[in-house]
Amino acid sequence: MIRSIRTIRNIPRLKDIALVLMRHGLHDVASRLGAPLRARVLWPWRGARTPLTTPERLRLAFQELGPLFIKLGQLIASRPDHFPAPLVAEMEKLQDQVEPIAFEEIRKALERELGADPATRFRSIDETPLAAASIAQVHRAVTLEGDAVILKVQKPGMLPIIERDLEILELVGEALAGIPDLADLDPEGLAGELRRALERELNFHFERNAMERVRAAFAEDDTVRIPRSWRALSTRRLLVMEYIDGVPLSRLDVDRVEGQRISRNCARVLFQMILRDGHFHADPHAANLIRTEDGRVAWIDFGSMGLFTTELRKQLVRMLRAIVARDYTALSRVVLRIGQAREEISFFEFSQDLASRLDPYFGLTLNEIDFPRLLTEVLELARDHKISIAPGLIVMTRCLVLMEGVGLRLDPDFNTAEELEPLLRKLVEEQYRPDRVARDIGGQVIDNFVTMSEYPEHFGEILRKLSQGRMRVDTHLQGLERMGKRFESSSNRVVQALIVSSLLVSSSLVMDLAVGPKLWGVSALGLVGYSLAGLIGVRTLVSIIRS
């Protein structure tokens, strides 16, 4: 019923979308939208001289349909763990470049955002845009103080259009899900993810904040340049940032020595963003990297950022240790921890498939592993087994592939592993420092005690629901065996932690007692208690590291 109401309300736009889809031979999708059209009658499709694949037709249709559908295609391209490789590869070709709108409209938008005539805030504004995309347009300007800046202005009237298309998106997603080639599509999840991405992109405060965070992180690095922003002049729909003059790496022509220097510098900066800072530029292609006159590399366009959490870094270290140690089982557990199975899978079959696919990497040293290819293999394996991987790892993998392309363009001998290995080795060493391990164990023991303290409340709630007849049991349990093993492992560690704590307390109490056997002048029972506590503690530590 609700779907029908939404369809009726959006009939005009649905008709436009259906016509575009039909024009590109996607009659099945158009008919599933529920628009009042008969596709083959109104627009018979005879096909091209060279038949196009479904992904190719979708890309062309998305390009024509505008901002939201371009973003949808880019989102599909960023999820190789969900979508077939041919579709991902095709959506990567989408270009968000459109004809610029008249400067008079941009001037009015500037006046609304600034609350005053732009001439009172800027000495001059170049009416010819530097770039124009579906959501924003970019112009050069000069501040009253004489600073050269870039004005990134959101095009007027974008929000109503995007909101309308977002409402339709679920209908389109359901239509796409009916195509056999796209059977793994999750319409609701995709629509929600796209809405969140657009909300971030439409709010320029997020981009300004990301740029300033990266700028602060590399403030002491004289080989890098990050644009500054003008907070007082920037708003939700206007971003004022420093104009940096130079040559984009996409058009740079330098000798081999200079190319090697620049490629290594770019790789080092990206890897530091990922592994040191945890937030990184998520679109490091050659056009977003500029070589300045003084030889530095400037990073621009922070509209897309990636997040690599501490937990992901920890799992990455475990993945690398498992590969070097040829531990297939441990590697399988890591992949399942950084992802979520969308349906029940056989751990044995998964680990065997993983061993077969990744066997060439096992036993290699860190500086011998092709990380972009390795992580791409992991994503492809996850897609085959319907495992959704954490977005941070997916974005990082894409960035490594992009950076490898930038590096090889400037230096034919560029090796991602050689540049990444020192940071990875440092990360591994930091992860297993005794004080770090002790802190992690202490935190886990505290968490376990807190969890145990909450058990009575949870059991009480269960009993109340049972007594009121409101208890609902979901009998479709996926991954029950895996969940049971984790629960059993956690329970064992809680018990071990309690035993260690009890032994330490009791041993301390009997150490100074005058009665009982003595050894080296102190209580033998106390020494035995301390020894047992140490052995159990070491065993717990080993089990945590192996997991």
KARA-V658554 format. One record per residue. N is the residue number from 1. RES is the residue in one small letter. PHI is phi in whole degrees, 0 to 359 (* if undefined). PSI is psi in whole degrees, -180 to 180 (999 if undefined). OMEGA is omega in radians with two decimals (NA if undefined). Layout:
N&RES&PHI&PSI&OMEGA ; N&RES&PHI&PSI&OMEGA
//
This chain:
1&m&*&-50&-3.13 ; 2&i&297&-40&3.13 ; 3&r&298&-40&3.14 ; 4&s&295&-41&3.13 ; 5&i&298&-44&3.12 ; 6&r&297&-39&3.14 ; 7&t&297&-46&-3.13 ; 8&i&297&-45&-3.10 ; 9&r&297&-30&-3.06 ; 10&n&252&23&-3.11 ; 11&i&305&-45&-3.12 ; 12&p&301&-47&-3.13 ; 13&r&290&-38&3.10 ; 14&l&300&-38&3.12 ; 15&k&297&-44&3.13 ; 16&d&299&-44&-3.13 ; 17&i&296&-43&-3.12 ; 18&a&298&-40&3.12 ; 19&l&298&-42&3.12 ; 20&v&296&-44&3.14 ; 21&l&297&-41&3.11 ; 22&m&296&-39&-3.12 ; 23&r&299&-25&3.13 ; 24&h&256&17&3.01 ; 25&g&79&18&-3.11 ; 26&l&258&59&-3.08 ; 27&h&296&-37&-3.10 ; 28&d&297&-43&3.12 ; 29&v&295&-44&-3.11 ; 30&a&299&-42&-3.12 ; 31&s&292&-30&-3.14 ; 32&r&285&-14&3.14 ; 33&l&288&-19&3.14 ; 34&g&82&12&3.10 ; 35&a&287&151&-3.09 ; 36&p&283&65&-3.12 ; 37&l&222&153&2.97 ; 38&r&247&102&-2.92 ; 39&a&305&-52&-2.99 ; 40&r&287&-22&3.11 ; 41&v&283&-47&-3.06 ; 42&l&283&-32&-3.05 ; 43&w&215&78&-3.14 ; 44&p&298&139&-3.09 ; 45&w&253&118&3.13 ; 46&r&258&-5&3.08 ; 47&g&82&167&3.12 ; 48&a&270&169&3.10 ; 49&r&300&-43&3.03 ; 50&t&256&110&-3.08 ; 51&p&305&134&3.11 ; 52&l&267&150&3.07 ; 53&t&282&165&3.09 ; 54&t&301&-46&3.09 ; 55&p&302&-39&3.13 ; 56&e&295&-42&3.13 ; 57&r&294&-38&3.10 ; 58&l&297&-42&-3.14 ; 59&r&298&-46&-3.14 ; 60&l&296&-39&3.12 ; 61&a&292&-45&3.12 ; 62&f&299&-40&3.13 ; 63&q&300&-40&-3.10 ; 64&e&283&-29&-3.04 ; 65&l&283&-16&3.00 ; 66&g&106&-165&-2.91 ; 67&p&309&-54&-3.04 ; 68&l&296&-40&-3.09 ; 69&f&285&-30&3.01 ; 70&i&296&-43&3.11 ; 71&k&295&-37&3.08 ; 72&l&299&-44&3.11 ; 73&g&297&-40&3.12 ; 74&q&293&-34&3.08 ; 75&l&293&-42&3.08 ; 76&i&300&-41&3.14 ; 77&a&296&-25&-3.11 ; 78&s&271&0&-3.12 ; 79&r&238&67&3.11 ; 80&p&293&-13&3.09 ; 81&d&280&-11&-3.12 ; 82&h&251&-38&-2.94 ; 83&f&247&153&-3.14 ; 84&p&300&147&-3.09 ; 85&a&303&-42&3.14 ; 86&p&299&-38&3.13 ; 87&l&291&-43&3.12 ; 88&v&300&-48&-3.12 ; 89&a&299&-38&-3.11 ; 90&e&288&-41&-3.13 ; 91&m&291&-23&3.07 ; 92&e&294&-16&-3.13 ; 93&k&275&-8&-3.12 ; 94&l&298&132&3.13 ; 95&q&246&125&3.13 ; 96&d&268&64&3.13 ; 97&q&231&128&-3.09 ; 98&v&226&173&3.07 ; 99&e&292&137&-3.13 ; 100&p&291&154&3.06 ; 101&i&269&166&-3.08 ; 102&a&298&145&-3.11 ; 103&f&296&-28&3.14 ; 104&e&301&-38&3.08 ; 105&e&292&-38&3.10 ; 106&i&294&-41&3.13 ; 107&r&299&-41&3.11 ; 108&k&295&-40&3.10 ; 109&a&296&-41&3.10 ; 110&l&298&-42&-3.13 ; 111&e&297&-40&3.11 ; 112&r&296&-43&-3.08 ; 113&e&288&-39&-3.09 ; 114&l&278&-21&-3.09 ; 115&g&73&18&-3.13 ; 116&a&197&169&3.08 ; 117&d&298&128&3.14 ; 118&p&306&-27&3.14 ; 119&a&294&-20&3.11 ; 120&t&274&-7&-3.13 ; 121&r&245&-23&-3.10 ; 122&f&229&142&3.11 ; 123&r&291&-38&3.11 ; 124&s&202&154&3.07 ; 125&i&224&127&3.12 ; 126&d&285&122&-3.09 ; 127&e&286&-20&3.11 ; 128&t&275&119&-3.08 ; 129&p&290&147&3.01 ; 130&l&284&-35&-3.13 ; 131&a&202&155&3.11 ; 132&a&220&124&3.08 ; 133&a&242&-177&-3.06 ; 134&s&290&-31&-3.07 ; 135&i&259&-36&-3.03 ; 136&a&223&164&3.09 ; 137&q&228&145&-3.02 ; 138&v&243&130&3.12 ; 139&h&229&148&3.00 ; 140&r&279&151&3.11 ; 141&a&205&171&3.08 ; 142&v&230&129&-3.14 ; 143&t&287&170&3.11 ; 144&l&298&-26&3.13 ; 145&e&275&-5&3.10 ; 146&g&96&10&3.12 ; 147&d&277&134&3.07 ; 148&a&282&126&-3.06 ; 149&v&226&168&3.04 ; 150&i&247&134&3.04 ; 151&l&253&114&3.04 ; 152&k&259&109&-2.99 ; 153&v&247&128&3.08 ; 154&q&286&133&-3.11 ; 155&k&295&140&-3.14 ; 156&p&293&147&3.07 ; 157&g&79&12&-3.09 ; 158&m&284&-38&-3.03 ; 159&l&300&-49&3.13 ; 160&p&300&-39&-3.12 ; 161&i&295&-46&-3.10 ; 162&i&293&-41&3.13 ; 163&e&298&-40&3.13 ; 164&r&295&-45&-3.11 ; 165&d&289&-30&3.08 ; 166&l&295&-37&3.12 ; 167&e&295&-36&-3.14 ; 168&i&284&-23&-3.01 ; 169&l&305&-40&-3.13 ; 170&e&298&-38&3.09 ; 171&l&296&-42&3.12 ; 172&v&294&-41&3.13 ; 173&g&299&-41&3.10 ; 174&e&296&-36&3.11 ; 175&a&293&-43&3.13 ; 176&l&296&-35&-3.11 ; 177&a&294&-20&3.13 ; 178&g&280&-7&3.12 ; 179&i&274&130&-3.10 ; 180&p&307&-39&-3.12 ; 181&d&294&-19&-3.06 ; 182&l&241&33&-3.02 ; 183&a&296&-24&-3.09 ; 184&d&275&2&-3.09 ; 185&l&293&137&3.08 ; 186&d&249&96&-3.01 ; 187&p&301&-49&-3.10 ; 188&e&297&-46&-3.14 ; 189&g&296&-41&-3.14 ; 190&l&294&-42&3.13 ; 191&a&297&-43&3.12 ; 192&g&295&-42&3.14 ; 193&e&295&-40&3.13 ; 194&l&293&-40&3.12 ; 195&r&299&-45&3.13 ; 196&r&297&-41&3.14 ; 197&a&296&-41&-3.14 ; 198&l&291&-37&3.11 ; 199&e&299&-39&3.09 ; 200&r&291&-41&-3.08 ; 201&e&288&-32&-3.12 ; 202&l&281&-12&3.12 ; 203&n&253&102&-3.06 ; 204&f&291&-12&3.05 ; 205&h&299&-36&3.14 ; 206&f&295&-44&3.13 ; 207&e&295&-43&3.13 ; 208&r&298&-43&3.14 ; 209&n&296&-43&3.13 ; 210&a&298&-43&-3.13 ; 211&m&297&-41&-3.14 ; 212&e&290&-35&3.10 ; 213&r&296&-45&3.13 ; 214&v&293&-40&3.12 ; 215&r&300&-42&3.12 ; 216&a&293&-37&-3.12 ; 217&a&294&-29&-3.10 ; 218&f&246&26&-3.11 ; 219&a&298&-31&-3.10 ; 220&e&267&1&-3.10 ; 221&d&263&108&-3.07 ; 222&d&277&7&3.07 ; 223&t&259&-5&-3.05 ; 224&v&239&147&3.07 ; 225&r&225&123&3.10 ; 226&i&243&131&-3.11 ; 227&p&300&144&2.99 ; 228&r&272&161&3.13 ; 229&s&239&161&3.09 ; 230&w&252&98&-3.09 ; 231&r&298&-41&-3.06 ; 232&a&294&-27&-3.12 ; 233&l&262&-12&-3.08 ; 234&s&270&148&3.09 ; 235&t&224&-172&3.12 ; 236&r&298&-32&-3.07 ; 237&r&243&11&3.11 ; 238&l&219&126&3.11 ; 239&l&240&120&3.10 ; 240&v&252&119&-3.09 ; 241&m&220&164&-3.08 ; 242&e&297&136&3.02 ; 243&y&272&125&-3.14 ; 244&i&247&121&-3.13 ; 245&d&273&141&3.14 ; 246&g&166&-170&-3.11 ; 247&v&246&122&3.07 ; 248&p&301&146&-3.13 ; 249&l&297&-20&3.10 ; 250&s&292&-20&3.14 ; 251&r&241&10&-3.06 ; 252&l&280&135&3.09 ; 253&d&233&102&-3.10 ; 254&v&229&169&3.11 ; 255&d&285&174&-3.02 ; 256&r&295&-38&-3.12 ; 257&v&295&-47&3.12 ; 258&e&294&-39&3.09 ; 259&g&299&-40&3.11 ; 260&q&295&-42&3.14 ; 261&r&297&-46&-3.10 ; 262&i&293&-43&-3.11 ; 263&s&297&-41&3.12 ; 264&r&293&-37&3.11 ; 265&n&295&-45&3.14 ; 266&c&298&-44&-3.14 ; 267&a&296&-44&-3.13 ; 268&r&299&-44&-3.11 ; 269&v&296&-46&3.13 ; 270&l&298&-44&-3.10 ; 271&f&293&-32&3.07 ; 272&q&291&-40&3.07 ; 273&m&303&-45&-3.05 ; 274&i&288&-55&-2.95 ; 275&l&271&-25&-3.14 ; 276&r&264&-48&-3.02 ; 277&d&266&-29&3.11 ; 278&g&86&-8&3.03 ; 279&h&230&137&-2.95 ; 280&f&212&158&3.07 ; 281&h&296&120&-3.01 ; 282&a&265&5&3.14 ; 283&d&221&62&-3.05 ; 284&p&276&56&3.07 ; 285&h&274&170&-2.95 ; 286&a&298&-29&-3.13 ; 287&a&288&-20&3.13 ; 288&n&265&7&3.11 ; 289&l&237&126&-3.02 ; 290&i&236&131&3.02 ; 291&r&271&120&-3.12 ; 292&t&275&172&-3.10 ; 293&e&298&-32&-3.13 ; 294&d&273&10&3.04 ; 295&g&90&-3&3.11 ; 296&r&281&165&3.07 ; 297&v&248&123&3.12 ; 298&a&261&136&3.09 ; 299&w&256&128&-3.13 ; 300&i&233&169&3.09 ; 301&d&63&85&-3.13 ; 302&f&258&29&3.12 ; 303&g&291&-22&3.13 ; 304&s&237&117&-3.11 ; 305&m&236&149&3.08 ; 306&g&250&155&3.14 ; 307&l&236&123&3.12 ; 308&f&240&98&-2.99 ; 309&t&287&167&3.09 ; 310&t&301&-39&3.14 ; 311&e&295&-39&3.10 ; 312&l&294&-39&3.09 ; 313&r&297&-39&3.12 ; 314&k&297&-44&3.14 ; 315&q&291&-33&3.08 ; 316&l&297&-42&3.10 ; 317&v&299&-43&3.12 ; 318&r&296&-37&3.09 ; 319&m&298&-45&-3.13 ; 320&l&294&-41&3.12 ; 321&r&297&-40&3.14 ; 322&a&294&-38&3.13 ; 323&i&293&-47&-3.13 ; 324&v&296&-35&-3.10 ; 325&a&272&0&-3.12 ; 326&r&58&40&-3.12 ; 327&d&259&92&-3.09 ; 328&y&296&-41&-3.09 ; 329&t&296&-46&3.13 ; 330&a&297&-40&3.13 ; 331&l&295&-39&3.10 ; 332&s&298&-42&3.12 ; 333&r&297&-40&-3.14 ; 334&v&297&-46&-3.13 ; 335&v&299&-40&3.12 ; 336&l&289&-25&3.13 ; 337&r&282&-31&3.13 ; 338&i&271&5&3.12 ; 339&g&221&-179&3.13 ; 340&q&221&121&-3.13 ; 341&a&290&129&-3.14 ; 342&r&278&-11&3.02 ; 343&e&207&166&-3.07 ; 344&e&296&134&3.13 ; 345&i&234&158&3.06 ; 346&s&272&118&-3.13 ; 347&f&299&-38&-3.13 ; 348&f&296&-48&-3.14 ; 349&e&295&-40&3.14 ; 350&f&297&-46&-3.13 ; 351&s&295&-35&3.11 ; 352&q&291&-41&3.10 ; 353&d&295&-42&3.11 ; 354&l&297&-43&3.13 ; 355&a&298&-41&-3.13 ; 356&s&293&-41&-3.08 ; 357&r&285&-36&-3.02 ; 358&l&256&5&-3.10 ; 359&d&306&-37&3.14 ; 360&p&300&-23&-3.10 ; 361&y&272&-21&-3.04 ; 362&f&292&136&3.11 ; 363&g&90&-10&3.12 ; 364&l&285&153&3.04 ; 365&t&280&168&-3.08 ; 366&l&301&-40&-3.09 ; 367&n&278&5&3.08 ; 368&e&252&-10&-3.06 ; 369&i&275&129&3.05 ; 370&d&278&93&-2.99 ; 371&f&295&-44&3.10 ; 372&p&303&-43&-3.13 ; 373&r&291&-40&3.13 ; 374&l&300&-49&-3.11 ; 375&l&292&-33&3.06 ; 376&t&296&-40&3.09 ; 377&e&298&-42&3.14 ; 378&v&297&-42&3.14 ; 379&l&294&-41&3.11 ; 380&e&296&-40&3.10 ; 381&l&296&-42&3.12 ; 382&a&297&-41&3.12 ; 383&r&296&-42&-3.13 ; 384&d&298&-33&-3.12 ; 385&h&260&12&3.11 ; 386&k&56&52&3.08 ; 387&i&246&122&3.10 ; 388&s&277&122&-3.09 ; 389&i&268&149&3.12 ; 390&a&305&131&-3.08 ; 391&p&305&-35&-3.12 ; 392&g&302&-41&3.14 ; 393&l&289&-36&3.12 ; 394&i&295&-47&-3.14 ; 395&v&297&-41&3.11 ; 396&m&299&-42&3.14 ; 397&t&299&-45&3.12 ; 398&r&298&-41&3.14 ; 399&c&296&-40&3.12 ; 400&l&297&-40&3.12 ; 401&v&294&-44&3.11 ; 402&l&298&-44&-3.12 ; 403&m&293&-35&3.08 ; 404&e&298&-40&3.10 ; 405&g&296&-43&3.10 ; 406&v&297&-45&-3.11 ; 407&g&297&-45&-3.11 ; 408&l&292&-28&3.10 ; 409&r&294&-36&-3.10 ; 410&l&268&-28&-3.07 ; 411&d&217&106&-3.11 ; 412&p&301&-20&-3.13 ; 413&d&261&11&-3.11 ; 414&f&300&134&-3.13 ; 415&n&230&112&-3.12 ; 416&t&303&-42&-3.08 ; 417&a&298&-41&-3.12 ; 418&e&297&-37&-3.14 ; 419&e&282&-32&-3.07 ; 420&l&275&-26&-3.01 ; 421&e&302&-44&-3.14 ; 422&p&300&-41&3.13 ; 423&l&292&-39&3.11 ; 424&l&295&-43&3.13 ; 425&r&297&-41&3.10 ; 426&k&297&-39&3.12 ; 427&l&296&-42&3.12 ; 428&v&297&-46&-3.13 ; 429&e&297&-41&3.13 ; 430&e&294&-38&-3.10 ; 431&q&297&-31&-3.04 ; 432&y&246&24&2.97 ; 433&r&295&141&-3.10 ; 434&p&307&-42&-3.11 ; 435&d&292&-35&3.11 ; 436&r&292&-45&3.13 ; 437&v&298&-44&-3.14 ; 438&a&298&-40&3.13 ; 439&r&294&-41&3.12 ; 440&d&296&-42&3.13 ; 441&i&295&-44&3.12 ; 442&g&300&-42&3.11 ; 443&g&296&-38&-3.14 ; 444&q&292&-40&3.12 ; 445&v&298&-44&3.12 ; 446&i&297&-44&3.12 ; 447&d&300&-41&3.13 ; 448&n&297&-42&3.12 ; 449&f&295&-41&3.11 ; 450&v&298&-44&3.12 ; 451&t&299&-44&3.13 ; 452&m&297&-37&-3.13 ; 453&s&293&-22&-3.13 ; 454&e&271&-11&-3.11 ; 455&y&302&-47&-3.13 ; 456&p&303&-40&3.14 ; 457&e&295&-43&-3.14 ; 458&h&295&-44&3.13 ; 459&f&296&-38&3.10 ; 460&g&297&-40&3.12 ; 461&e&295&-40&3.11 ; 462&i&298&-44&-3.13 ; 463&l&295&-38&3.12 ; 464&r&297&-43&-3.14 ; 465&k&295&-38&3.11 ; 466&l&297&-44&-3.10 ; 467&s&293&-27&-3.13 ; 468&q&265&1&3.14 ; 469&g&70&24&-3.10 ; 470&r&253&13&-3.11 ; 471&m&277&123&3.12 ; 472&r&245&129&-3.13 ; 473&v&247&124&3.09 ; 474&d&273&114&-3.07 ; 475&t&273&-4&3.13 ; 476&h&263&86&-3.08 ; 477&l&259&125&3.10 ; 478&q&255&142&3.10 ; 479&g&66&30&-3.08 ; 480&l&298&-40&-3.12 ; 481&e&297&-43&-3.14 ; 482&r&295&-42&3.13 ; 483&m&296&-39&3.13 ; 484&g&296&-40&3.13 ; 485&k&296&-41&3.13 ; 486&r&295&-42&-3.14 ; 487&f&296&-42&3.13 ; 488&e&297&-42&3.13 ; 489&s&297&-45&3.12 ; 490&s&297&-41&3.13 ; 491&s&298&-43&3.12 ; 492&n&300&-41&-3.13 ; 493&r&292&-36&3.09 ; 494&v&298&-46&3.13 ; 495&v&299&-45&3.14 ; 496&q&298&-41&3.12 ; 497&a&297&-40&3.10 ; 498&l&296&-41&3.13 ; 499&i&296&-46&3.14 ; 500&v&301&-46&3.13 ; 501&s&300&-44&-3.13 ; 502&s&296&-43&3.14 ; 503&l&297&-41&3.14 ; 504&l&296&-44&-3.13 ; 505&v&294&-48&-3.09 ; 506&s&293&-38&3.13 ; 507&s&295&-39&3.11 ; 508&s&296&-35&-3.12 ; 509&l&290&-35&-3.05 ; 510&v&268&-7&-3.07 ; 511&m&300&-39&-3.07 ; 512&d&261&7&3.13 ; 513&l&290&143&-3.13 ; 514&a&282&-25&-3.10 ; 515&v&273&164&3.07 ; 516&g&92&165&-3.12 ; 517&p&296&150&-3.12 ; 518&k&242&150&3.06 ; 519&l&215&117&-3.05 ; 520&w&57&34&3.04 ; 521&g&84&2&3.12 ; 522&v&234&169&-3.08 ; 523&s&297&126&3.10 ; 524&a&294&-36&3.12 ; 525&l&297&-38&3.11 ; 526&g&296&-42&3.13 ; 527&l&296&-41&3.11 ; 528&v&298&-42&3.13 ; 529&g&297&-44&3.10 ; 530&y&298&-42&-3.12 ; 531&s&297&-45&3.12 ; 532&l&298&-42&3.12 ; 533&a&299&-41&3.12 ; 534&g&296&-44&-3.14 ; 535&l&297&-45&3.13 ; 536&i&295&-39&3.12 ; 537&g&298&-43&3.11 ; 538&v&297&-43&3.14 ; 539&r&299&-41&3.11 ; 540&t&295&-42&3.12 ; 541&l&300&-44&-3.14 ; 542&v&297&-42&-3.13 ; 543&s&294&-36&3.11 ; 544&i&293&-44&-3.13 ; 545&i&297&-43&-3.12 ; 546&r&292&-28&-3.12 ; 547&s&282&999&NA
//
